[in-house]
């Protein structure tokens, strides 16, 4: 299970990294392994205001459909359109081409409430 150290994590298996003025969000390697083959991603609506911990997208696999929660409050400013035609990118490259959306954070201090890679590893191993 890959858990990049430079990212922050949620208990619901999303990752986030700040890049300039926005935060890029995706699902973790652990999450994609649990889901198995991803077949569809319902992306969030551009411009949508979301709250930290609020549902904002859906991932469907051959095994289950799960919600993706926003790790931060703010506005959705970009979505990964490639996932419309290539949802399997969540399986093959969850920390790269399989990112899900970008958010313009309204409260950057929320980032400090998220887990480090070490903390997330303990959570994932306990799942």
Backbone as XML, in Angstrom:
<?xml version="1.0"?>
<chain id="A" units="angstrom">
  <residue number="1" name="UNK">
    <atom name="N" x="0.850" y="-1.182" z="0.000"/>
    <atom name="CA" x="0.000" y="0.000" z="0.000"/>
    <atom name="C" x="0.894" y="1.243" z="0.000"/>
  </residue>
  <residue number="2" name="UNK">
    <atom name="N" x="0.667" y="2.096" z="-0.975"/>
    <atom name="CA" x="1.449" y="3.319" z="-1.113"/>
    <atom name="C" x="0.775" y="4.467" z="-0.354"/>
  </residue>
  <residue number="3" name="UNK">
    <atom name="N" x="1.577" y="5.188" z="0.475"/>
    <atom name="CA" x="1.064" y="6.331" z="1.241"/>
    <atom name="C" x="2.116" y="7.449" z="1.167"/>
  </residue>
  <residue number="4" name="UNK">
    <atom name="N" x="2.039" y="8.304" z="0.133"/>
    <atom name="CA" x="3.040" y="9.371" z="0.002"/>
    <atom name="C" x="3.080" y="10.289" z="1.230"/>
  </residue>
  <residue number="5" name="UNK">
    <atom name="N" x="4.289" y="10.580" z="1.693"/>
    <atom name="CA" x="4.481" y="11.358" z="2.921"/>
    <atom name="C" x="4.080" y="12.820" z="2.780"/>
  </residue>
  <residue number="6" name="UNK">
    <atom name="N" x="4.134" y="13.373" z="1.561"/>
    <atom name="CA" x="3.869" y="14.807" z="1.373"/>
    <atom name="C" x="2.379" y="15.158" z="1.356"/>
  </residue>
  <residue number="7" name="UNK">
    <atom name="N" x="1.519" y="14.150" z="1.384"/>
    <atom name="CA" x="0.081" y="14.387" z="1.330"/>
    <atom name="C" x="-0.525" y="14.370" z="2.731"/>
  </residue>
  <residue number="8" name="UNK">
    <atom name="N" x="-1.741" y="14.910" z="2.840"/>
    <atom name="CA" x="-2.538" y="14.816" z="4.063"/>
    <atom name="C" x="-3.715" y="13.888" z="3.760"/>
  </residue>
  <residue number="9" name="UNK">
    <atom name="N" x="-4.275" y="13.259" z="4.797"/>
    <atom name="CA" x="-5.276" y="12.216" z="4.602"/>
    <atom name="C" x="-6.480" y="12.386" z="5.523"/>
  </residue>
  <residue number="10" name="UNK">
    <atom name="N" x="-7.603" y="11.793" z="5.089"/>
    <atom name="CA" x="-8.820" y="11.779" z="5.904"/>
    <atom name="C" x="-9.097" y="10.350" z="6.361"/>
  </residue>
  <residue number="11" name="UNK">
    <atom name="N" x="-9.935" y="10.220" z="7.375"/>
    <atom name="CA" x="-10.342" y="8.895" z="7.851"/>
    <atom name="C" x="-11.184" y="8.171" z="6.812"/>
  </residue>
  <residue number="12" name="UNK">
    <atom name="N" x="-11.774" y="8.936" z="5.876"/>
    <atom name="CA" x="-12.617" y="8.337" z="4.831"/>
    <atom name="C" x="-11.824" y="8.048" z="3.558"/>
  </residue>
  <residue number="13" name="UNK">
    <atom name="N" x="-10.491" y="8.053" z="3.656"/>
    <atom name="CA" x="-9.572" y="7.595" z="2.614"/>
    <atom name="C" x="-9.442" y="8.528" z="1.406"/>
  </residue>
  <residue number="14" name="UNK">
    <atom name="N" x="-9.536" y="9.838" z="1.648"/>
    <atom name="CA" x="-9.188" y="10.808" z="0.620"/>
    <atom name="C" x="-7.802" y="11.373" z="0.949"/>
  </residue>
  <residue number="15" name="UNK">
    <atom name="N" x="-7.105" y="11.846" z="-0.081"/>
    <atom name="CA" x="-5.835" y="12.545" z="0.135"/>
    <atom name="C" x="-5.977" y="13.962" z="-0.410"/>
  </residue>
  <residue number="16" name="UNK">
    <atom name="N" x="-5.129" y="14.855" z="0.076"/>
    <atom name="CA" x="-5.144" y="16.242" z="-0.380"/>
    <atom name="C" x="-3.719" y="16.798" z="-0.339"/>
  </residue>
  <residue number="17" name="UNK">
    <atom name="N" x="-3.425" y="17.654" z="-1.310"/>
    <atom name="CA" x="-2.150" y="18.368" z="-1.331"/>
    <atom name="C" x="-2.421" y="19.786" z="-1.837"/>
  </residue>
  <residue number="18" name="UNK">
    <atom name="N" x="-1.782" y="20.768" z="-1.203"/>
    <atom name="CA" x="-1.931" y="22.161" z="-1.626"/>
    <atom name="C" x="-0.948" y="22.410" z="-2.769"/>
  </residue>
  <residue number="19" name="UNK">
    <atom name="N" x="-1.468" y="22.968" z="-3.859"/>
    <atom name="CA" x="-0.632" y="23.360" z="-4.996"/>
    <atom name="C" x="-0.990" y="24.799" z="-5.352"/>
  </residue>
  <residue number="20" name="UNK">
    <atom name="N" x="-0.195" y="25.722" z="-4.862"/>
    <atom name="CA" x="-0.481" y="27.137" z="-5.095"/>
    <atom name="C" x="-1.703" y="27.565" z="-4.304"/>
  </residue>
  <residue number="21" name="UNK">
    <atom name="N" x="-2.711" y="28.092" z="-5.015"/>
    <atom name="CA" x="-3.926" y="28.595" z="-4.371"/>
    <atom name="C" x="-5.004" y="27.523" z="-4.190"/>
  </residue>
  <residue number="22" name="UNK">
    <atom name="N" x="-4.784" y="26.332" z="-4.757"/>
    <atom name="CA" x="-5.810" y="25.296" z="-4.697"/>
    <atom name="C" x="-5.278" y="24.040" z="-4.010"/>
  </residue>
  <residue number="23" name="UNK">
    <atom name="N" x="-6.216" y="23.161" z="-3.690"/>
    <atom name="CA" x="-5.885" y="21.868" z="-3.093"/>
    <atom name="C" x="-6.385" y="20.779" z="-4.037"/>
  </residue>
  <residue number="24" name="UNK">
    <atom name="N" x="-5.519" y="19.839" z="-4.372"/>
    <atom name="CA" x="-5.872" y="18.710" z="-5.235"/>
    <atom name="C" x="-6.302" y="17.560" z="-4.329"/>
  </residue>
  <residue number="25" name="UNK">
    <atom name="N" x="-7.408" y="16.888" z="-4.729"/>
    <atom name="CA" x="-7.993" y="15.827" z="-3.905"/>
    <atom name="C" x="-8.169" y="14.555" z="-4.729"/>
  </residue>
  <residue number="26" name="UNK">
    <atom name="N" x="-7.943" y="13.417" z="-4.092"/>
    <atom name="CA" x="-8.176" y="12.125" z="-4.731"/>
    <atom name="C" x="-8.462" y="11.082" z="-3.667"/>
  </residue>
  <residue number="27" name="UNK">
    <atom name="N" x="-8.557" y="9.824" z="-4.096"/>
    <atom name="CA" x="-8.737" y="8.735" z="-3.134"/>
    <atom name="C" x="-7.407" y="7.995" z="-2.980"/>
  </residue>
  <residue number="28" name="UNK">
    <atom name="N" x="-7.230" y="7.381" z="-1.845"/>
    <atom name="CA" x="-5.961" y="6.730" z="-1.533"/>
    <atom name="C" x="-5.807" y="5.380" z="-2.238"/>
  </residue>
  <residue number="29" name="UNK">
    <atom name="N" x="-4.578" y="4.911" z="-2.241"/>
    <atom name="CA" x="-4.272" y="3.593" z="-2.780"/>
    <atom name="C" x="-5.062" y="2.526" z="-2.024"/>
  </residue>
  <residue number="30" name="UNK">
    <atom name="N" x="-5.167" y="2.684" z="-0.708"/>
    <atom name="CA" x="-5.951" y="1.741" z="0.101"/>
    <atom name="C" x="-7.399" y="1.711" z="-0.387"/>
  </residue>
  <residue number="31" name="UNK">
    <atom name="N" x="-7.986" y="2.893" z="-0.610"/>
    <atom name="CA" x="-9.389" y="2.979" z="-1.045"/>
    <atom name="C" x="-9.588" y="2.293" z="-2.391"/>
  </residue>
  <residue number="32" name="UNK">
    <atom name="N" x="-8.695" y="2.542" z="-3.342"/>
    <atom name="CA" x="-8.879" y="1.930" z="-4.662"/>
    <atom name="C" x="-8.697" y="0.419" z="-4.602"/>
  </residue>
  <residue number="33" name="UNK">
    <atom name="N" x="-7.828" y="-0.060" z="-3.716"/>
    <atom name="CA" x="-7.666" y="-1.520" z="-3.567"/>
    <atom name="C" x="-8.925" y="-2.146" z="-2.987"/>
  </residue>
  <residue number="34" name="UNK">
    <atom name="N" x="-9.542" y="-1.461" z="-2.030"/>
    <atom name="CA" x="-10.775" y="-1.962" z="-1.422"/>
    <atom name="C" x="-11.922" y="-1.975" z="-2.439"/>
  </residue>
  <residue number="35" name="UNK">
    <atom name="N" x="-11.977" y="-0.961" z="-3.284"/>
    <atom name="CA" x="-13.046" y="-0.868" z="-4.285"/>
    <atom name="C" x="-12.883" y="-1.887" z="-5.401"/>
  </residue>
  <residue number="36" name="UNK">
    <atom name="N" x="-11.680" y="-2.244" z="-5.708"/>
    <atom name="CA" x="-11.295" y="-3.043" z="-6.883"/>
    <atom name="C" x="-11.543" y="-2.237" z="-8.149"/>
  </residue>
  <residue number="37" name="UNK">
    <atom name="N" x="-12.091" y="-2.819" z="-9.194"/>
    <atom name="CA" x="-12.162" y="-2.173" z="-10.506"/>
    <atom name="C" x="-13.194" y="-1.039" z="-10.552"/>
  </residue>
  <residue number="38" name="UNK">
    <atom name="N" x="-12.683" y="0.211" z="-10.646"/>
    <atom name="CA" x="-13.555" y="1.381" z="-10.734"/>
    <atom name="C" x="-14.128" y="1.459" z="-12.151"/>
  </residue>
  <residue number="39" name="UNK">
    <atom name="N" x="-15.457" y="1.625" z="-12.244"/>
    <atom name="CA" x="-16.123" y="1.662" z="-13.555"/>
    <atom name="C" x="-16.783" y="3.008" z="-13.857"/>
  </residue>
  <residue number="40" name="UNK">
    <atom name="N" x="-16.957" y="3.855" z="-12.829"/>
    <atom name="CA" x="-17.641" y="5.137" z="-13.053"/>
    <atom name="C" x="-17.301" y="6.104" z="-11.924"/>
  </residue>
  <residue number="41" name="UNK">
    <atom name="N" x="-17.136" y="7.381" z="-12.296"/>
    <atom name="CA" x="-16.916" y="8.429" z="-11.303"/>
    <atom name="C" x="-17.899" y="9.561" z="-11.581"/>
  </residue>
  <residue number="42" name="UNK">
    <atom name="N" x="-18.694" y="9.904" z="-10.577"/>
    <atom name="CA" x="-19.573" y="11.064" z="-10.673"/>
    <atom name="C" x="-18.815" y="12.233" z="-10.055"/>
  </residue>
  <residue number="43" name="UNK">
    <atom name="N" x="-18.342" y="13.124" z="-10.917"/>
    <atom name="CA" x="-17.511" y="14.241" z="-10.474"/>
    <atom name="C" x="-18.358" y="15.338" z="-9.836"/>
  </residue>
  <residue number="44" name="UNK">
    <atom name="N" x="-17.758" y="16.127" z="-8.947"/>
    <atom name="CA" x="-18.514" y="17.230" z="-8.352"/>
    <atom name="C" x="-18.764" y="18.330" z="-9.384"/>
  </residue>
  <residue number="45" name="UNK">
    <atom name="N" x="-19.740" y="19.158" z="-9.089"/>
    <atom name="CA" x="-20.111" y="20.257" z="-9.974"/>
    <atom name="C" x="-19.134" y="21.418" z="-9.786"/>
  </residue>
  <residue number="46" name="UNK">
    <atom name="N" x="-18.638" y="21.973" z="-10.902"/>
    <atom name="CA" x="-17.747" y="23.130" z="-10.823"/>
    <atom name="C" x="-18.466" y="24.291" z="-10.143"/>
  </residue>
  <residue number="47" name="UNK">
    <atom name="N" x="-17.760" y="24.991" z="-9.283"/>
    <atom name="CA" x="-18.341" y="26.134" z="-8.587"/>
    <atom name="C" x="-19.103" y="25.774" z="-7.329"/>
  </residue>
  <residue number="48" name="UNK">
    <atom name="N" x="-19.305" y="24.487" z="-7.101"/>
    <atom name="CA" x="-20.050" y="24.037" z="-5.920"/>
    <atom name="C" x="-19.265" y="24.357" z="-4.647"/>
  </residue>
  <residue number="49" name="UNK">
    <atom name="N" x="-19.973" y="24.884" z="-3.662"/>
    <atom name="CA" x="-19.378" y="25.129" z="-2.342"/>
    <atom name="C" x="-19.536" y="23.851" z="-1.517"/>
  </residue>
  <residue number="50" name="UNK">
    <atom name="N" x="-18.440" y="23.399" z="-0.929"/>
    <atom name="CA" x="-18.479" y="22.178" z="-0.128"/>
    <atom name="C" x="-17.923" y="22.461" z="1.266"/>
  </residue>
  <residue number="51" name="UNK">
    <atom name="N" x="-18.352" y="21.654" z="2.199"/>
    <atom name="CA" x="-17.854" y="21.734" z="3.575"/>
    <atom name="C" x="-16.895" y="20.572" z="3.819"/>
  </residue>
  <residue number="52" name="UNK">
    <atom name="N" x="-15.928" y="20.776" z="4.675"/>
    <atom name="CA" x="-15.019" y="19.689" z="5.046"/>
    <atom name="C" x="-15.845" y="18.531" z="5.589"/>
  </residue>
  <residue number="53" name="UNK">
    <atom name="N" x="-15.610" y="17.340" z="5.047"/>
    <atom name="CA" x="-16.349" y="16.156" z="5.470"/>
    <atom name="C" x="-17.655" y="15.954" z="4.730"/>
  </residue>
  <residue number="54" name="UNK">
    <atom name="N" x="-18.018" y="16.883" z="3.845"/>
    <atom name="CA" x="-19.263" y="16.769" z="3.087"/>
    <atom name="C" x="-19.094" y="15.942" z="1.826"/>
  </residue>
  <residue number="55" name="UNK">
    <atom name="N" x="-20.150" y="15.230" z="1.442"/>
    <atom name="CA" x="-20.132" y="14.424" z="0.215"/>
    <atom name="C" x="-20.013" y="15.352" z="-0.989"/>
  </residue>
  <residue number="56" name="UNK">
    <atom name="N" x="-19.183" y="14.951" z="-1.962"/>
    <atom name="CA" x="-19.062" y="15.806" z="-3.142"/>
    <atom name="C" x="-18.893" y="15.024" z="-4.444"/>
  </residue>
  <residue number="57" name="UNK">
    <atom name="N" x="-18.637" y="13.741" z="-4.382"/>
    <atom name="CA" x="-18.488" y="12.933" z="-5.591"/>
    <atom name="C" x="-18.831" y="11.487" z="-5.243"/>
  </residue>
  <residue number="58" name="UNK">
    <atom name="N" x="-18.980" y="10.654" z="-6.283"/>
    <atom name="CA" x="-19.291" y="9.231" z="-6.083"/>
    <atom name="C" x="-18.386" y="8.403" z="-6.979"/>
  </residue>
  <residue number="59" name="UNK">
    <atom name="N" x="-17.876" y="7.311" z="-6.435"/>
    <atom name="CA" x="-17.084" y="6.359" z="-7.199"/>
    <atom name="C" x="-17.827" y="5.031" z="-7.193"/>
  </residue>
  <residue number="60" name="UNK">
    <atom name="N" x="-18.008" y="4.467" z="-8.393"/>
    <atom name="CA" x="-18.639" y="3.147" z="-8.498"/>
    <atom name="C" x="-17.622" y="2.156" z="-9.022"/>
  </residue>
  <residue number="61" name="UNK">
    <atom name="N" x="-17.612" y="0.993" z="-8.399"/>
    <atom name="CA" x="-16.747" y="-0.095" z="-8.857"/>
    <atom name="C" x="-17.611" y="-1.315" z="-9.104"/>
  </residue>
  <residue number="62" name="UNK">
    <atom name="N" x="-16.985" y="-2.387" z="-9.544"/>
    <atom name="CA" x="-17.737" y="-3.626" z="-9.739"/>
    <atom name="C" x="-18.220" y="-4.173" z="-8.401"/>
  </residue>
  <residue number="63" name="UNK">
    <atom name="N" x="-17.651" y="-3.664" z="-7.316"/>
    <atom name="CA" x="-17.937" y="-4.169" z="-5.983"/>
    <atom name="C" x="-18.921" y="-3.291" z="-5.201"/>
  </residue>
  <residue number="64" name="UNK">
    <atom name="N" x="-18.820" y="-1.946" z="-5.352"/>
    <atom name="CA" x="-19.624" y="-1.039" z="-4.518"/>
    <atom name="C" x="-19.644" y="0.365" z="-5.107"/>
  </residue>
  <residue number="65" name="UNK">
    <atom name="N" x="-20.543" y="1.179" z="-4.581"/>
    <atom name="CA" x="-20.553" y="2.617" z="-4.874"/>
    <atom name="C" x="-20.281" y="3.322" z="-3.551"/>
  </residue>
  <residue number="66" name="UNK">
    <atom name="N" x="-19.325" y="4.261" z="-3.565"/>
    <atom name="CA" x="-18.972" y="4.974" z="-2.342"/>
    <atom name="C" x="-18.910" y="6.470" z="-2.609"/>
  </residue>
  <residue number="67" name="UNK">
    <atom name="N" x="-19.192" y="7.230" z="-1.561"/>
    <atom name="CA" x="-19.090" y="8.680" z="-1.650"/>
    <atom name="C" x="-17.647" y="9.104" z="-1.441"/>
  </residue>
  <residue number="68" name="UNK">
    <atom name="N" x="-17.293" y="10.209" z="-2.093"/>
    <atom name="CA" x="-16.025" y="10.864" z="-1.841"/>
    <atom name="C" x="-16.366" y="12.136" z="-1.071"/>
  </residue>
  <residue number="69" name="UNK">
    <atom name="N" x="-15.643" y="12.361" z="0.009"/>
    <atom name="CA" x="-15.891" y="13.507" z="0.876"/>
    <atom name="C" x="-14.785" y="14.536" z="0.693"/>
  </residue>
  <residue number="70" name="UNK">
    <atom name="N" x="-15.144" y="15.787" z="0.767"/>
    <atom name="CA" x="-14.151" y="16.845" z="0.642"/>
    <atom name="C" x="-13.351" y="16.951" z="1.939"/>
  </residue>
  <residue number="71" name="UNK">
    <atom name="N" x="-12.030" y="16.933" z="1.853"/>
    <atom name="CA" x="-11.233" y="17.068" z="3.066"/>
    <atom name="C" x="-11.210" y="18.501" z="3.611"/>
  </residue>
  <residue number="72" name="UNK">
    <atom name="N" x="-11.570" y="19.470" z="2.755"/>
    <atom name="CA" x="-11.533" y="20.881" z="3.125"/>
    <atom name="C" x="-12.813" y="21.579" z="2.691"/>
  </residue>
  <residue number="73" name="UNK">
    <atom name="N" x="-13.136" y="22.672" z="3.353"/>
    <atom name="CA" x="-14.246" y="23.519" z="2.922"/>
    <atom name="C" x="-13.751" y="24.449" z="1.817"/>
  </residue>
  <residue number="74" name="UNK">
    <atom name="N" x="-14.642" y="24.774" z="0.883"/>
    <atom name="CA" x="-14.267" y="25.693" z="-0.180"/>
    <atom name="C" x="-15.094" y="25.488" z="-1.424"/>
  </residue>
  <residue number="75" name="UNK">
    <atom name="N" x="-14.551" y="25.962" z="-2.555"/>
    <atom name="CA" x="-15.261" y="25.905" z="-3.824"/>
    <atom name="C" x="-14.525" y="24.992" z="-4.791"/>
  </residue>
  <residue number="76" name="UNK">
    <atom name="N" x="-15.299" y="24.113" z="-5.465"/>
    <atom name="CA" x="-14.730" y="23.234" z="-6.493"/>
    <atom name="C" x="-14.355" y="24.097" z="-7.694"/>
  </residue>
  <residue number="77" name="UNK">
    <atom name="N" x="-13.065" y="24.093" z="-8.061"/>
    <atom name="CA" x="-12.619" y="24.944" z="-9.163"/>
    <atom name="C" x="-12.157" y="24.154" z="-10.391"/>
  </residue>
  <residue number="78" name="UNK">
    <atom name="N" x="-11.949" y="22.852" z="-10.231"/>
    <atom name="CA" x="-11.519" y="22.028" z="-11.359"/>
    <atom name="C" x="-11.872" y="20.575" z="-11.062"/>
  </residue>
  <residue number="79" name="UNK">
    <atom name="N" x="-12.259" y="19.834" z="-12.098"/>
    <atom name="CA" x="-12.501" y="18.399" z="-11.951"/>
    <atom name="C" x="-11.669" y="17.662" z="-12.996"/>
  </residue>
  <residue number="80" name="UNK">
    <atom name="N" x="-11.349" y="16.416" z="-12.717"/>
    <atom name="CA" x="-10.548" y="15.607" z="-13.628"/>
    <atom name="C" x="-11.462" y="14.969" z="-14.674"/>
  </residue>
  <residue number="81" name="UNK">
    <atom name="N" x="-11.659" y="15.679" z="-15.782"/>
    <atom name="CA" x="-12.547" y="15.215" z="-16.854"/>
    <atom name="C" x="-12.106" y="13.876" z="-17.444"/>
  </residue>
  <residue number="82" name="UNK">
    <atom name="N" x="-10.832" y="13.552" z="-17.350"/>
    <atom name="CA" x="-10.347" y="12.269" z="-17.881"/>
    <atom name="C" x="-11.059" y="11.082" z="-17.238"/>
  </residue>
  <residue number="83" name="UNK">
    <atom name="N" x="-11.509" y="11.269" z="-15.989"/>
    <atom name="CA" x="-12.176" y="10.168" z="-15.286"/>
    <atom name="C" x="-13.511" y="9.797" z="-15.921"/>
  </residue>
  <residue number="84" name="UNK">
    <atom name="N" x="-14.096" y="10.701" z="-16.706"/>
    <atom name="CA" x="-15.343" y="10.373" z="-17.409"/>
    <atom name="C" x="-15.132" y="9.217" z="-18.381"/>
  </residue>
  <residue number="85" name="UNK">
    <atom name="N" x="-14.000" y="9.223" z="-19.086"/>
    <atom name="CA" x="-13.699" y="8.173" z="-20.066"/>
    <atom name="C" x="-12.748" y="7.117" z="-19.529"/>
  </residue>
  <residue number="86" name="UNK">
    <atom name="N" x="-11.995" y="7.459" z="-18.492"/>
    <atom name="CA" x="-10.989" y="6.544" z="-17.949"/>
    <atom name="C" x="-11.097" y="6.445" z="-16.420"/>
  </residue>
  <residue number="87" name="UNK">
    <atom name="N" x="-12.232" y="5.965" z="-15.907"/>
    <atom name="CA" x="-12.376" y="5.885" z="-14.444"/>
    <atom name="C" x="-11.335" y="4.980" z="-13.797"/>
  </residue>
  <residue number="88" name="UNK">
    <atom name="N" x="-10.791" y="4.052" z="-14.577"/>
    <atom name="CA" x="-9.787" y="3.125" z="-14.044"/>
    <atom name="C" x="-8.487" y="3.822" z="-13.647"/>
  </residue>
  <residue number="89" name="UNK">
    <atom name="N" x="-8.331" y="5.120" z="-13.998"/>
    <atom name="CA" x="-7.157" y="5.871" z="-13.534"/>
    <atom name="C" x="-7.106" y="5.913" z="-12.007"/>
  </residue>
  <residue number="90" name="UNK">
    <atom name="N" x="-8.276" y="5.822" z="-11.363"/>
    <atom name="CA" x="-8.288" y="5.780" z="-9.894"/>
    <atom name="C" x="-7.574" y="4.534" z="-9.395"/>
  </residue>
  <residue number="91" name="UNK">
    <atom name="N" x="-7.645" y="3.441" z="-10.152"/>
    <atom name="CA" x="-6.952" y="2.212" z="-9.767"/>
    <atom name="C" x="-5.474" y="2.245" z="-10.150"/>
  </residue>
  <residue number="92" name="UNK">
    <atom name="N" x="-5.189" y="2.686" z="-11.363"/>
    <atom name="CA" x="-3.823" y="2.602" z="-11.876"/>
    <atom name="C" x="-2.907" y="3.708" z="-11.360"/>
  </residue>
  <residue number="93" name="UNK">
    <atom name="N" x="-3.452" y="4.883" z="-11.027"/>
    <atom name="CA" x="-2.607" y="6.010" z="-10.614"/>
    <atom name="C" x="-3.360" y="6.921" z="-9.645"/>
  </residue>
  <residue number="94" name="UNK">
    <atom name="N" x="-3.721" y="6.415" z="-8.444"/>
    <atom name="CA" x="-4.561" y="7.195" z="-7.530"/>
    <atom name="C" x="-3.939" y="8.507" z="-7.065"/>
  </residue>
  <residue number="95" name="UNK">
    <atom name="N" x="-2.609" y="8.595" z="-7.053"/>
    <atom name="CA" x="-1.955" y="9.817" z="-6.576"/>
    <atom name="C" x="-1.463" y="10.704" z="-7.713"/>
  </residue>
  <residue number="96" name="UNK">
    <atom name="N" x="-1.715" y="10.302" z="-8.945"/>
    <atom name="CA" x="-1.261" y="11.079" z="-10.099"/>
    <atom name="C" x="-2.424" y="11.424" z="-11.002"/>
  </residue>
  <residue number="97" name="UNK">
    <atom name="N" x="-2.490" y="10.747" z="-12.156"/>
    <atom name="CA" x="-3.544" y="11.013" z="-13.145"/>
    <atom name="C" x="-4.945" y="10.712" z="-12.623"/>
  </residue>
  <residue number="98" name="UNK">
    <atom name="N" x="-5.050" y="9.988" z="-11.512"/>
    <atom name="CA" x="-6.351" y="9.640" z="-10.956"/>
    <atom name="C" x="-6.883" y="10.627" z="-9.926"/>
  </residue>
  <residue number="99" name="UNK">
    <atom name="N" x="-6.303" y="11.826" z="-9.863"/>
    <atom name="CA" x="-6.866" y="12.841" z="-8.945"/>
    <atom name="C" x="-8.320" y="13.095" z="-9.334"/>
  </residue>
  <residue number="100" name="UNK">
    <atom name="N" x="-9.145" y="13.585" z="-8.410"/>
    <atom name="CA" x="-10.576" y="13.728" z="-8.673"/>
    <atom name="C" x="-10.998" y="15.182" z="-8.881"/>
  </residue>
  <residue number="101" name="UNK">
    <atom name="N" x="-10.603" y="16.074" z="-7.961"/>
    <atom name="CA" x="-10.996" y="17.477" z="-8.118"/>
    <atom name="C" x="-10.019" y="18.407" z="-7.411"/>
  </residue>
  <residue number="102" name="UNK">
    <atom name="N" x="-10.139" y="19.698" z="-7.750"/>
    <atom name="CA" x="-9.374" y="20.741" z="-7.067"/>
    <atom name="C" x="-10.360" y="21.663" z="-6.377"/>
  </residue>
  <residue number="103" name="UNK">
    <atom name="N" x="-9.975" y="22.103" z="-5.199"/>
    <atom name="CA" x="-10.823" y="22.979" z="-4.406"/>
    <atom name="C" x="-10.032" y="24.233" z="-4.035"/>
  </residue>
  <residue number="104" name="UNK">
    <atom name="N" x="-10.731" y="25.354" z="-4.014"/>
    <atom name="CA" x="-10.149" y="26.598" z="-3.507"/>
    <atom name="C" x="-10.547" y="26.662" z="-2.038"/>
  </residue>
  <residue number="105" name="UNK">
    <atom name="N" x="-9.613" y="26.377" z="-1.124"/>
    <atom name="CA" x="-9.979" y="26.284" z="0.289"/>
    <atom name="C" x="-10.442" y="27.623" z="0.857"/>
  </residue>
  <residue number="106" name="UNK">
    <atom name="N" x="-11.489" y="27.568" z="1.675"/>
    <atom name="CA" x="-11.977" y="28.777" z="2.340"/>
    <atom name="C" x="-11.387" y="28.908" z="3.740"/>
  </residue>
  <residue number="107" name="UNK">
    <atom name="N" x="-10.853" y="27.806" z="4.280"/>
    <atom name="CA" x="-10.252" y="27.834" z="5.617"/>
    <atom name="C" x="-9.014" y="26.933" z="5.614"/>
  </residue>
  <residue number="108" name="UNK">
    <atom name="N" x="-7.856" y="27.480" z="5.160"/>
    <atom name="CA" x="-6.642" y="26.666" z="5.068"/>
    <atom name="C" x="-6.233" y="26.001" z="6.386"/>
  </residue>
  <residue number="109" name="UNK">
    <atom name="N" x="-6.691" y="26.535" z="7.522"/>
    <atom name="CA" x="-6.350" y="25.936" z="8.818"/>
    <atom name="C" x="-6.921" y="24.521" z="8.952"/>
  </residue>
  <residue number="110" name="UNK">
    <atom name="N" x="-7.959" y="24.192" z="8.155"/>
    <atom name="CA" x="-8.527" y="22.829" z="8.200"/>
    <atom name="C" x="-7.497" y="21.774" z="7.813"/>
  </residue>
  <residue number="111" name="UNK">
    <atom name="N" x="-6.509" y="22.173" z="7.030"/>
    <atom name="CA" x="-5.472" y="21.239" z="6.599"/>
    <atom name="C" x="-4.748" y="20.637" z="7.803"/>
  </residue>
  <residue number="112" name="UNK">
    <atom name="N" x="-4.596" y="21.436" z="8.852"/>
    <atom name="CA" x="-3.891" y="20.968" z="10.048"/>
    <atom name="C" x="-4.666" y="19.890" z="10.800"/>
  </residue>
  <residue number="113" name="UNK">
    <atom name="N" x="-5.955" y="19.770" z="10.554"/>
    <atom name="CA" x="-6.783" y="18.763" z="11.226"/>
    <atom name="C" x="-6.696" y="17.397" z="10.544"/>
  </residue>
  <residue number="114" name="UNK">
    <atom name="N" x="-6.089" y="17.356" z="9.363"/>
    <atom name="CA" x="-5.995" y="16.106" z="8.606"/>
    <atom name="C" x="-4.808" y="15.275" z="9.074"/>
  </residue>
  <residue number="115" name="UNK">
    <atom name="N" x="-4.816" y="14.002" z="8.707"/>
    <atom name="CA" x="-3.780" y="13.078" z="9.156"/>
    <atom name="C" x="-2.518" y="13.141" z="8.309"/>
  </residue>
  <residue number="116" name="UNK">
    <atom name="N" x="-1.396" y="12.879" z="8.966"/>
    <atom name="CA" x="-0.132" y="12.701" z="8.256"/>
    <atom name="C" x="-0.128" y="11.292" z="7.646"/>
  </residue>
  <residue number="117" name="UNK">
    <atom name="N" x="0.867" y="11.008" z="6.821"/>
    <atom name="CA" x="0.981" y="9.674" z="6.216"/>
    <atom name="C" x="1.089" y="8.595" z="7.299"/>
  </residue>
  <residue number="118" name="UNK">
    <atom name="N" x="1.854" y="8.871" z="8.350"/>
    <atom name="CA" x="2.043" y="7.890" z="9.424"/>
    <atom name="C" x="0.720" y="7.620" z="10.149"/>
  </residue>
  <residue number="119" name="UNK">
    <atom name="N" x="-0.025" y="8.690" z="10.438"/>
    <atom name="CA" x="-1.315" y="8.528" z="11.119"/>
    <atom name="C" x="-2.300" y="7.780" z="10.225"/>
  </residue>
  <residue number="120" name="UNK">
    <atom name="N" x="-2.291" y="8.114" z="8.936"/>
    <atom name="CA" x="-3.216" y="7.447" z="8.014"/>
    <atom name="C" x="-2.887" y="5.957" z="7.888"/>
  </residue>
  <residue number="121" name="UNK">
    <atom name="N" x="-1.612" y="5.634" z="7.852"/>
    <atom name="CA" x="-1.218" y="4.218" z="7.730"/>
    <atom name="C" x="-1.808" y="3.399" z="8.879"/>
  </residue>
  <residue number="122" name="UNK">
    <atom name="N" x="-1.766" y="3.934" z="10.091"/>
    <atom name="CA" x="-2.335" y="3.237" z="11.243"/>
    <atom name="C" x="-3.848" y="3.054" z="11.074"/>
  </residue>
  <residue number="123" name="UNK">
    <atom name="N" x="-4.510" y="4.089" z="10.566"/>
    <atom name="CA" x="-5.959" y="4.015" z="10.328"/>
    <atom name="C" x="-6.288" y="2.968" z="9.272"/>
  </residue>
  <residue number="124" name="UNK">
    <atom name="N" x="-5.548" y="2.987" z="8.161"/>
    <atom name="CA" x="-5.808" y="2.039" z="7.072"/>
    <atom name="C" x="-5.545" y="0.603" z="7.522"/>
  </residue>
  <residue number="125" name="UNK">
    <atom name="N" x="-4.481" y="0.409" z="8.287"/>
    <atom name="CA" x="-4.163" y="-0.954" z="8.756"/>
    <atom name="C" x="-5.226" y="-1.456" z="9.730"/>
  </residue>
  <residue number="126" name="UNK">
    <atom name="N" x="-5.901" y="-0.540" z="10.415"/>
    <atom name="CA" x="-6.939" y="-0.921" z="11.355"/>
    <atom name="C" x="-8.286" y="-1.158" z="10.711"/>
  </residue>
  <residue number="127" name="UNK">
    <atom name="N" x="-8.401" y="-0.832" z="9.408"/>
    <atom name="CA" x="-9.685" y="-0.986" z="8.698"/>
    <atom name="C" x="-9.995" y="-2.424" z="8.373"/>
  </residue>
</chain>
